[in-house]
Amino acid sequence: MMHSKVRKVGNSAVMTLTTEMLALLDVKEGDSLFVLRGDDGSLRITAHDPEVMAALEAAEIVMDENRDLLAALA
C-alpha cells in the first residue's frame, strides 16, 4: 500500500503522487488522470479514459467481425 496526504494549495486540496505512483500509472507531470468511484465508495485512478477504452474495445470487436469486408474496402 502507498501513502499520500491531502494538503491545501490556494483554494484547492491536492494529493501528491510519489515518483513510484507516477511510474505505476505510466504518467508524467501534465498528463491527465481519470478518477472513478466504485460502488463501495472507493476511488480508482487511471491514466486512460474508461469511456474511450470501452469504445475502442467495441470498435475492435466490430473490426474483427468484418475483417474481410474492411480488407476489400481498403
PEPEQUI-V692580 format. One record per backbone hydrogen bond with DSSP energy under -0.5 kcal/mol. CO is the residue of the C=O (numbers start at 1). NH is the residue of the N-H. If there is no record, write none. Layout:
# PEPEQUI-V692580
co=CO nh=NH
co=CO nh=NH
This chain:
# PEPEQUI-V692580
co=5 nh=16
co=7 nh=14
co=9 nh=12
co=12 nh=9
co=14 nh=7
co=16 nh=18
co=18 nh=22
co=19 nh=23
co=20 nh=24
co=21 nh=25
co=22 nh=26
co=22 nh=27
co=28 nh=31
co=34 nh=36
co=34 nh=46
co=36 nh=38
co=36 nh=44
co=38 nh=41
co=42 nh=38
co=44 nh=36
co=46 nh=34
co=49 nh=53
co=50 nh=54
co=51 nh=55
co=52 nh=56
co=53 nh=57
co=54 nh=58
co=55 nh=59
co=56 nh=60
co=57 nh=61
co=58 nh=62
co=59 nh=63
co=60 nh=64
co=61 nh=65
co=62 nh=66
co=64 nh=67
co=66 nh=70
co=67 nh=71
co=68 nh=72
co=69 nh=73
co=70 nh=74
